[in-house]
């Protein structure tokens, strides 16, 4: 057995002395960057290179080669990884939060599989990396469900929700998923598996920024016109990811979904600029056709049978929930990653036996039901905040599928401004007055400072004529709003941001999102984002006026 070299220990200060990084003689990148590149698959490394990176970062861990993969151990806790990329991801997690020593068996008996977990640190959330988002509501002390079960003395628990199945000990990570047969057949039909239903962890740059605070999972589909283009070819442009994808075309036509895909409108409130500059083609998603093809297969599977696909989605959520519990973190969930479909309203069937499977296999206390929905099934973990469900949406504040309906179901909703959609500014003001924060795309360069204040007005004119009773009166729907700005690119965990009126006379909060480049977009997408002009009113294509104040 070969152990990774440990860093020197200073017996006076009790602090570790990091060693210089010597991964490759020709590179000068930082060890953290090297690990991130290996974890993302954009760079290859050797076992020695990962050990050197761990030593340079001062991680007192041991990295060993096993018969089937690798093992990373620290303080009596060890986790296995099948690939070097998996080892790199474990080392990144260690750099954020060291693993705690395994507790004495007599004090806190653990099931045999918990020795393979990522360890516990007393149940406290790690501090967010600097710079932190704008001050919001203080996060409560987070204790995982597994930790709660291990405590020897605890006050009587509140009565469980009717029908809830108590969670059992977390099963081995390599145990079968027990996915219902119809859901397994659906995924197989569209060349998917449980691990490819959602995008998780370090696989997405935006959600990975909050990995010290929560384990994140997001659902990405290929919405509206993009799915039709993948089957029948694009109307314009020559970006491969926007073109016809032969595997998607074969699956769609073989299953008779061509016409249904053309009729699909997964973003009913999107503007032309939003569809043209869709973020589904930004970043690594435009570098090849594989990400777009995977998103398209997810959309086709949901189109084939929404009820069965929601069952598969629930199992994927449970899988990530168990992973978050092993990390000692809450699960941060977002399902409207690239569409605005009502995933939270889709009804399906969950039997008592299936709910028991979710509890015993994944530690997820699910509530069974006939014709139930995901918020109803997940209400226990949403109530204790071990699962934080949040969404962005361009839906109106009220009405069916509206923001208020999502809020009533326990989902943290953020309204999105569609500056080039007719009436978009007025709808955004209504959402702010209803107490929702507003996501605001601005065509700012990376690193540019965000504004401190944002003002949005449906109109700048006053109704009525001089001498009339209406002169100078602004109807409620025409009143401008004044918003406090926070940087939305620091993390995607919107449930951490403040919401509603703020001190200083602000009507709400604006989340500033720097516009991301989407390959193949046209000039039509420019009107979707605000110009980075400070201190001046700018007219919006869909009506209304906006002002950024430095």
C-alpha positions as CSV (number, residue, x, y, z in Angstrom):
1,X,0.0,0.0,0.0
2,X,1.5,3.3,-1.1
3,X,0.6,6.5,0.8
4,X,0.6,10.0,-0.5
5,X,3.4,12.1,0.9
6,X,2.1,14.2,3.9
7,X,3.1,17.8,4.3
8,X,5.4,18.9,7.2
9,X,3.7,19.8,10.4
10,X,4.7,22.8,12.5
11,X,4.5,21.6,16.1
12,X,4.7,25.2,17.5
13,X,1.8,26.8,15.6
14,X,0.0,23.5,14.9
15,X,-0.4,24.6,11.2
16,X,0.5,22.7,8.1
17,X,3.3,24.0,5.9
18,X,2.2,23.6,2.2
19,X,4.8,22.1,-0.1
20,X,5.6,23.6,-3.5
21,X,3.6,22.1,-6.4
22,X,5.6,20.1,-8.9
23,X,2.9,18.5,-11.1
24,X,4.7,19.1,-14.4
25,X,7.9,20.8,-15.0
26,X,6.4,22.9,-17.7
27,X,3.3,24.2,-16.0
28,X,2.8,27.1,-13.6
29,X,-0.9,26.7,-12.9
30,X,-2.2,26.6,-9.3
31,X,-2.9,23.2,-7.8
32,X,-6.6,24.0,-7.4
33,X,-6.9,24.9,-11.1
34,X,-5.1,21.7,-12.0
35,X,-7.6,19.7,-9.9
36,X,-10.5,21.5,-11.4
37,X,-9.3,20.8,-14.9
38,X,-8.8,17.1,-14.2
39,X,-12.2,16.9,-12.5
40,X,-13.9,18.5,-15.5
41,X,-12.1,16.2,-17.9
42,X,-10.4,19.0,-19.8
43,X,-6.9,17.9,-18.6
44,X,-5.3,14.5,-17.9
45,X,-3.1,13.8,-14.9
46,X,-1.2,11.1,-13.2
47,X,-1.7,9.7,-9.7
48,X,1.6,11.4,-8.6
49,X,0.4,14.7,-10.1
50,X,-2.8,14.5,-8.0
51,X,-0.8,13.6,-4.9
52,X,1.6,16.5,-5.4
53,X,-1.4,18.9,-5.9
54,X,-2.9,17.6,-2.6
55,X,0.4,18.1,-0.8
56,X,0.8,21.6,-2.3
57,X,-2.7,22.6,-1.0
58,X,-1.8,21.3,2.5
59,X,-4.4,18.4,2.4
60,X,-3.4,15.8,5.0
61,X,-4.9,12.9,3.1
62,X,-3.7,9.7,1.6
63,X,-4.3,8.8,-2.1
64,X,-3.9,5.1,-2.9
65,X,-4.4,2.9,-5.9
66,X,-6.8,0.0,-5.3
67,X,-7.6,-3.1,-7.3
68,X,-10.6,-1.4,-8.8
69,X,-9.9,2.3,-8.8
70,X,-8.5,4.6,-6.1
71,X,-9.0,5.4,-2.4
72,X,-8.8,8.8,-0.7
73,X,-8.6,8.7,3.1
74,X,-8.3,11.2,5.9
75,X,-8.6,10.9,9.6
76,X,-10.0,7.4,9.5
77,X,-12.6,8.2,6.8
78,X,-12.1,6.9,3.3
79,X,-13.9,7.2,-0.1
80,X,-13.4,5.3,-3.3
81,X,-13.2,6.7,-6.8
82,X,-13.2,4.8,-10.1
83,X,-11.2,7.4,-12.1
84,X,-8.5,10.0,-11.5
85,X,-11.1,12.6,-12.3
86,X,-13.1,11.3,-9.4
87,X,-10.0,11.6,-7.2
88,X,-9.6,15.2,-8.3
89,X,-13.2,16.0,-7.4
90,X,-12.7,14.4,-3.9
91,X,-9.6,16.5,-3.3
92,X,-11.5,19.6,-4.3
93,X,-14.1,18.8,-1.7
94,X,-11.4,18.2,0.9
95,X,-10.0,21.7,0.1
96,X,-13.3,23.2,1.1
97,X,-14.2,21.1,4.1
98,X,-11.8,18.5,5.8
99,X,-13.4,15.2,6.7
100,X,-14.1,14.7,10.3
101,X,-12.6,11.7,12.1
102,X,-14.8,8.6,12.3
103,X,-16.7,8.7,15.7
104,X,-16.2,6.0,18.3
105,X,-18.5,3.1,17.6
106,X,-19.7,3.0,21.2
107,X,-20.8,6.7,21.1
108,X,-22.4,6.9,17.6
109,X,-22.9,3.6,15.9
110,X,-22.9,3.9,12.1
111,X,-24.0,1.5,9.5
112,X,-21.2,-0.2,7.7
113,X,-21.6,1.9,4.6
114,X,-21.2,5.2,6.4
115,X,-17.5,4.6,6.6
116,X,-17.5,5.3,2.8
117,X,-19.2,8.6,3.2
118,X,-17.6,12.0,3.0
119,X,-17.7,12.5,6.8
120,X,-19.4,15.0,9.0
121,X,-18.3,18.2,10.6
122,X,-20.8,18.7,13.4
123,X,-23.5,19.8,11.1
124,X,-22.5,23.3,10.5
125,X,-22.4,24.9,7.1
126,X,-18.9,25.8,5.8
127,X,-18.3,29.5,5.4
128,X,-19.0,30.8,1.9
129,X,-15.9,31.7,-0.1
130,X,-15.1,35.4,-0.4
131,X,-16.4,37.6,-1.9
132,X,-19.7,36.7,-0.3
133,X,-23.1,37.6,-1.9
134,X,-25.0,40.6,-0.6
135,X,-26.2,40.2,3.0
136,X,-29.3,38.1,3.2
137,X,-31.2,36.2,5.9
138,X,-28.9,34.3,8.2
139,X,-28.7,30.6,7.3
140,X,-29.9,28.3,10.1
141,X,-27.6,25.7,11.5
142,X,-27.9,22.7,9.1
143,X,-27.9,19.2,10.4
144,X,-28.2,16.3,8.0
145,X,-30.9,13.7,8.5
146,X,-28.2,11.0,9.1
147,X,-26.7,13.1,11.9
148,X,-30.1,13.6,13.5
149,X,-30.5,9.8,13.6
150,X,-27.1,9.4,15.2
151,X,-27.7,11.8,18.1
152,X,-28.2,9.9,21.4
153,X,-30.4,12.4,23.0
154,X,-32.7,14.7,21.1
155,X,-36.1,16.4,21.9
156,X,-39.2,14.7,20.8
157,X,-39.7,15.3,17.1
158,X,-42.8,16.9,15.6
159,X,-45.4,14.6,14.3
160,X,-44.5,13.4,10.8
161,X,-46.5,14.5,7.8
162,X,-49.4,12.1,7.0
163,X,-48.2,9.2,4.9
164,X,-44.5,10.0,5.2
165,X,-42.1,7.0,5.2
166,X,-39.3,7.4,7.8
167,X,-35.9,7.3,6.2
168,X,-33.6,4.4,6.9
169,X,-29.8,4.3,7.0
170,X,-28.2,5.3,3.8
171,X,-27.4,2.3,1.7
172,X,-24.1,1.6,-0.1
173,X,-23.5,4.0,-2.9
174,X,-23.0,1.0,-5.3
175,X,-26.3,-0.6,-4.4
176,X,-29.0,-0.9,-7.1
177,X,-31.1,2.2,-7.7
178,X,-34.4,0.3,-7.6
179,X,-35.8,2.6,-10.2
180,X,-39.3,1.5,-11.1
181,X,-39.4,-0.7,-14.2
182,X,-41.4,1.7,-16.4
183,X,-39.1,4.6,-15.6
184,X,-36.1,2.5,-16.3
185,X,-37.5,1.4,-19.7
186,X,-38.3,5.1,-20.6
187,X,-34.7,6.1,-19.9
188,X,-33.4,3.2,-21.9
189,X,-35.6,4.0,-24.8
190,X,-34.0,7.4,-25.1
191,X,-30.5,6.3,-24.3
192,X,-30.4,7.8,-20.8
193,X,-29.6,6.5,-17.3
194,X,-30.3,7.8,-13.8
195,X,-27.0,9.6,-13.7
196,X,-27.7,11.6,-16.9
197,X,-31.2,12.9,-16.0
198,X,-29.8,16.0,-14.3
199,X,-26.6,18.0,-14.3
200,X,-24.9,18.0,-10.9
201,X,-21.9,19.3,-8.9
202,X,-18.8,20.4,-10.8
203,X,-20.4,19.5,-14.2
204,X,-21.9,23.0,-14.4
205,X,-19.7,26.0,-13.8
206,X,-22.4,28.2,-12.3
207,X,-23.9,25.8,-9.8
208,X,-20.4,24.6,-8.8
209,X,-19.6,28.1,-7.4
210,X,-21.8,27.3,-4.3
211,X,-20.4,23.8,-3.6
212,X,-19.2,24.9,-0.2
213,X,-22.7,25.8,0.8
214,X,-24.9,23.2,-0.9
215,X,-24.7,20.2,-3.3
216,X,-26.5,21.4,-6.4
217,X,-28.6,19.6,-9.1
218,X,-30.2,21.2,-12.1
219,X,-32.4,19.9,-14.9
220,X,-31.5,21.0,-18.4
221,X,-33.7,20.2,-21.4
222,X,-33.6,21.4,-25.0
223,X,-36.6,23.8,-25.3
224,X,-38.9,25.0,-27.9
225,X,-37.3,25.9,-31.3
226,X,-34.0,24.3,-30.3
227,X,-35.5,20.8,-30.0
228,X,-37.2,21.2,-33.4
229,X,-33.9,22.3,-35.0
230,X,-32.1,19.3,-33.5
231,X,-34.6,17.0,-35.4
232,X,-35.2,18.9,-38.7
233,X,-32.3,21.3,-38.9
234,X,-31.8,24.9,-38.1
235,X,-33.4,27.8,-39.9
236,X,-30.2,29.8,-39.8
237,X,-26.6,29.6,-38.4
238,X,-23.8,27.1,-38.7
239,X,-23.0,26.2,-35.1
240,X,-22.9,22.4,-34.8
241,X,-24.8,22.3,-31.5
242,X,-27.6,24.4,-33.1
243,X,-27.9,22.1,-36.1
244,X,-29.5,18.8,-36.8
245,X,-28.4,16.1,-34.5
246,X,-28.7,12.7,-36.1
247,X,-29.1,10.7,-32.9
248,X,-31.8,13.0,-31.7
249,X,-33.5,12.9,-35.1
250,X,-33.4,9.1,-35.1
251,X,-34.9,8.8,-31.6
252,X,-37.6,11.4,-32.3
253,X,-38.8,9.9,-35.6
254,X,-38.5,6.3,-34.4
255,X,-40.8,7.1,-31.5
256,X,-43.2,9.3,-33.5
257,X,-42.3,12.5,-31.7
258,X,-41.4,14.8,-34.6
259,X,-44.7,16.7,-34.8
260,X,-45.0,16.9,-31.0
261,X,-41.5,18.3,-30.7
262,X,-42.4,21.0,-33.3
263,X,-45.4,22.0,-31.3
264,X,-43.6,22.1,-27.9
265,X,-43.3,25.5,-26.4
266,X,-41.2,24.9,-23.3
267,X,-40.8,28.7,-22.7
268,X,-44.2,30.2,-23.1
269,X,-43.2,33.6,-21.7
270,X,-39.8,33.9,-23.5
271,X,-39.1,36.8,-25.9
272,X,-37.5,36.5,-29.3
273,X,-34.2,37.7,-27.9
274,X,-34.3,35.1,-25.1
275,X,-34.9,32.3,-27.6
276,X,-32.2,33.5,-29.9
277,X,-29.6,33.9,-27.2
278,X,-30.6,30.9,-25.1
279,X,-28.0,29.9,-22.6
280,X,-28.3,26.3,-23.7
281,X,-25.7,27.2,-26.2
282,X,-23.3,29.1,-24.0
283,X,-20.0,27.9,-22.5
284,X,-19.0,24.3,-23.0
285,X,-22.5,23.6,-24.4
286,X,-21.5,25.1,-27.7
287,X,-18.1,23.4,-28.0
288,X,-19.6,20.1,-29.3
289,X,-22.9,18.4,-30.0
290,X,-22.9,15.9,-27.0
291,X,-24.3,18.3,-24.4
292,X,-27.1,19.5,-26.7
293,X,-27.9,15.9,-27.7
294,X,-28.2,14.8,-24.0
295,X,-30.5,17.7,-23.3
296,X,-32.6,16.8,-26.3
297,X,-32.9,13.2,-25.2
298,X,-34.2,14.4,-21.8
299,X,-36.8,16.6,-23.5
300,X,-37.9,13.7,-25.8
301,X,-38.2,11.3,-22.8
302,X,-40.4,13.9,-21.0
303,X,-42.4,14.5,-24.1
304,X,-43.0,10.7,-24.6
305,X,-44.5,10.3,-21.1
306,X,-44.3,13.2,-18.6
307,X,-45.7,11.1,-15.7
308,X,-43.1,8.3,-16.0
309,X,-40.3,10.8,-16.6
310,X,-41.2,12.6,-13.4
311,X,-40.8,9.3,-11.5
312,X,-37.3,9.0,-13.0
313,X,-36.6,12.7,-12.1
314,X,-37.7,12.0,-8.5
315,X,-35.2,9.1,-8.3
316,X,-32.5,11.3,-9.7
317,X,-33.3,13.9,-7.0
318,X,-33.2,11.2,-4.3
319,X,-29.8,10.1,-5.6
320,X,-28.4,13.6,-5.3
321,X,-30.1,14.1,-1.9
322,X,-28.3,11.1,-0.5
323,X,-25.0,12.4,-1.9
324,X,-25.7,15.8,-0.2
325,X,-26.4,14.1,3.1
326,X,-23.1,12.3,2.9
327,X,-21.4,15.6,2.3
328,X,-23.2,17.2,5.3
329,X,-24.9,19.8,3.0
330,X,-28.4,20.6,1.8
331,X,-29.4,19.7,-1.7
332,X,-30.0,22.8,-3.9
333,X,-32.5,21.9,-6.6
334,X,-33.5,23.8,-9.8
335,X,-35.6,22.2,-12.5
336,X,-36.2,25.2,-14.8
337,X,-32.6,25.2,-16.0
338,X,-33.3,25.9,-19.7
339,X,-37.1,26.0,-19.9
340,X,-40.1,27.3,-18.1
341,X,-42.2,24.1,-17.9
342,X,-44.4,23.5,-14.8
343,X,-42.3,20.6,-13.5
344,X,-43.7,21.3,-10.1
345,X,-47.3,20.7,-11.2
346,X,-46.8,17.5,-13.2
347,X,-48.9,14.7,-11.5
348,X,-47.7,11.1,-11.2
349,X,-48.2,8.1,-9.0
350,X,-45.9,7.1,-6.1
351,X,-46.9,3.9,-4.3
352,X,-46.2,3.2,-0.6
353,X,-43.7,0.5,-1.6
354,X,-41.8,3.0,-3.9
355,X,-41.8,5.6,-1.1
356,X,-40.3,3.0,1.3
357,X,-37.6,2.3,-1.3
358,X,-36.7,6.0,-1.5
359,X,-36.5,6.1,2.3
360,X,-34.3,3.0,2.8
361,X,-32.1,3.3,-0.3
362,X,-31.5,7.1,-0.3
363,X,-32.6,8.3,3.1
364,X,-35.3,10.5,1.5
365,X,-38.6,10.7,3.4
366,X,-41.1,10.7,0.6
367,X,-44.9,11.0,0.8
368,X,-46.7,8.6,-1.5
369,X,-49.8,9.5,-3.4
370,X,-52.0,8.8,-6.4
371,X,-51.9,11.8,-8.7
372,X,-49.3,13.6,-6.5
373,X,-46.7,16.2,-7.4
374,X,-43.0,16.6,-6.6
375,X,-43.6,19.4,-4.0
376,X,-46.1,17.1,-2.3
377,X,-43.8,14.2,-2.3
378,X,-40.8,16.3,-1.1
379,X,-42.6,18.4,1.4
380,X,-40.8,16.9,4.5
381,X,-37.3,17.7,3.2
382,X,-38.4,21.1,1.9
383,X,-39.8,22.0,5.3
384,X,-36.7,21.1,7.2
385,X,-34.6,22.8,4.4
386,X,-32.4,19.8,3.7
387,X,-33.6,20.4,0.2
388,X,-33.8,24.0,-1.1
389,X,-35.8,24.2,-4.3
390,X,-35.5,27.4,-6.3
391,X,-36.4,28.6,-9.8
392,X,-36.0,31.5,-12.2
393,X,-39.2,32.2,-14.2
394,X,-40.7,34.7,-16.6
395,X,-44.2,33.7,-15.6
396,X,-46.6,36.4,-14.3
397,X,-46.8,36.9,-10.6
398,X,-50.3,35.6,-10.2
399,X,-52.5,33.0,-12.0
400,X,-51.9,29.4,-13.0
401,X,-48.1,28.5,-13.1
402,X,-47.4,31.9,-11.7
403,X,-44.7,32.9,-9.2
404,X,-47.2,33.1,-6.3
405,X,-48.3,29.6,-7.0
406,X,-44.7,28.4,-6.8
407,X,-44.1,30.3,-3.6
408,X,-47.2,28.7,-2.0
409,X,-45.7,25.2,-2.8
410,X,-42.5,26.1,-0.9
411,X,-40.3,26.9,-4.0
412,X,-38.1,30.0,-3.9
413,X,-38.9,31.9,-7.1
414,X,-37.0,34.7,-8.8
415,X,-38.7,36.7,-11.5
416,X,-36.9,37.3,-14.8
417,X,-37.1,40.5,-16.8
418,X,-37.8,40.1,-20.5
419,X,-36.9,43.6,-21.7
420,X,-37.8,42.9,-25.3
421,X,-41.2,41.2,-24.6
422,X,-44.3,43.4,-24.9
423,X,-45.3,44.3,-21.4
424,X,-42.2,42.7,-19.9
425,X,-41.3,45.7,-17.8
426,X,-44.8,46.0,-16.4
427,X,-44.9,42.3,-15.5
428,X,-41.5,42.6,-13.8
429,X,-42.7,45.5,-11.7
430,X,-45.8,43.5,-10.6
431,X,-43.5,40.7,-9.5
432,X,-41.4,43.0,-7.5
433,X,-44.5,44.5,-5.8
434,X,-45.6,40.9,-5.0
435,X,-42.4,40.4,-3.1
436,X,-40.2,38.6,-5.6
437,X,-36.6,39.4,-6.5
438,X,-35.9,40.3,-10.1
439,X,-33.2,38.7,-12.3
440,X,-31.7,41.3,-14.6
441,X,-29.4,40.4,-17.6
442,X,-26.9,43.2,-18.3
443,X,-24.4,43.2,-21.1
444,X,-21.5,43.9,-18.8
445,X,-18.0,42.5,-19.3
446,X,-16.6,40.0,-16.9
447,X,-15.2,41.6,-13.8
448,X,-17.0,44.9,-14.3
449,X,-18.5,46.3,-11.1
450,X,-22.2,45.9,-10.8
451,X,-24.6,48.9,-10.2
452,X,-25.7,49.6,-6.7
453,X,-29.3,50.5,-7.6
454,X,-31.7,49.7,-10.4
455,X,-34.9,51.5,-11.4
456,X,-37.6,50.2,-13.6
457,X,-40.6,52.1,-14.9
458,X,-43.5,50.8,-17.2
459,X,-43.8,54.4,-18.4
460,X,-42.2,57.8,-17.7
461,X,-45.3,59.8,-18.7
462,X,-48.0,61.1,-16.4
463,X,-51.7,60.6,-17.4
464,X,-54.3,63.3,-17.6
465,X,-54.2,67.0,-18.7
466,X,-53.4,70.0,-16.6
467,X,-56.5,71.1,-14.7
468,X,-58.1,67.6,-14.7
469,X,-58.6,65.4,-11.7
470,X,-56.2,62.8,-13.2
471,X,-53.3,65.2,-13.7
472,X,-50.1,64.0,-12.1
473,X,-51.6,60.7,-10.8
474,X,-49.8,57.6,-11.6
475,X,-51.8,54.4,-11.6
476,X,-50.5,51.6,-9.4
477,X,-49.5,49.5,-12.4
478,X,-47.4,52.4,-13.8
479,X,-45.4,53.1,-10.7
480,X,-41.7,52.7,-11.0
481,X,-39.8,50.4,-8.7
482,X,-36.4,51.0,-7.0
483,X,-34.2,47.9,-6.4
484,X,-31.1,47.1,-4.4
485,X,-28.6,45.3,-6.7
486,X,-26.7,42.1,-5.8
487,X,-24.2,40.1,-7.9
488,X,-25.9,37.0,-9.3
489,X,-22.7,35.6,-10.8
490,X,-21.0,34.9,-7.5
491,X,-23.3,31.9,-7.0
492,X,-26.5,30.5,-8.3
493,X,-28.0,29.8,-4.9
494,X,-30.8,32.4,-5.1
495,X,-32.4,31.2,-1.9
496,X,-29.5,32.9,-0.1
497,X,-30.4,36.3,-1.5
498,X,-32.7,38.8,0.2
499,X,-36.2,39.2,-1.1
500,X,-38.9,41.8,-0.8
501,X,-38.6,45.5,0.4
502,X,-35.2,46.4,1.8
503,X,-33.8,49.0,4.2
504,X,-33.2,52.4,2.5
505,X,-36.5,52.6,0.7
506,X,-35.9,49.9,-1.8
507,X,-38.9,48.1,-3.2
508,X,-37.0,44.9,-3.7
509,X,-33.8,43.2,-4.9
510,X,-32.3,43.0,-8.5
511,X,-30.0,40.1,-9.2
512,X,-27.5,41.4,-11.7
513,X,-26.5,38.6,-14.2
514,X,-23.8,39.4,-16.8
515,X,-24.9,38.3,-20.2
516,X,-23.3,35.1,-21.2
517,X,-22.1,34.5,-24.8
518,X,-24.3,32.1,-26.7
519,X,-22.8,30.8,-29.9
520,X,-24.8,31.3,-33.1
521,X,-27.0,34.1,-31.7
522,X,-28.0,37.0,-33.9
523,X,-28.5,40.7,-33.3
524,X,-32.1,39.9,-32.2
525,X,-30.7,38.8,-28.8
526,X,-29.2,42.1,-28.0
527,X,-32.5,43.7,-27.0
528,X,-32.9,41.0,-24.3
529,X,-30.1,42.5,-22.1
530,X,-29.8,46.0,-20.7
531,X,-26.9,48.1,-22.0
532,X,-24.3,48.8,-19.3
533,X,-25.0,52.5,-19.4
534,X,-25.0,54.1,-15.9
535,X,-27.1,56.9,-14.7
536,X,-29.3,57.3,-17.8
537,X,-32.8,56.0,-18.6
538,X,-32.8,53.5,-21.5
539,X,-35.9,52.6,-23.4
540,X,-36.8,48.9,-23.6
541,X,-37.9,47.2,-26.8
542,X,-41.0,45.7,-25.1
543,X,-42.0,49.0,-23.5
544,X,-40.9,50.8,-20.3
545,X,-37.7,52.3,-19.2
546,X,-34.7,51.2,-17.0
547,X,-31.9,52.9,-15.2
548,X,-28.7,51.6,-13.7
549,X,-27.2,53.7,-11.0
550,X,-23.5,53.1,-10.0
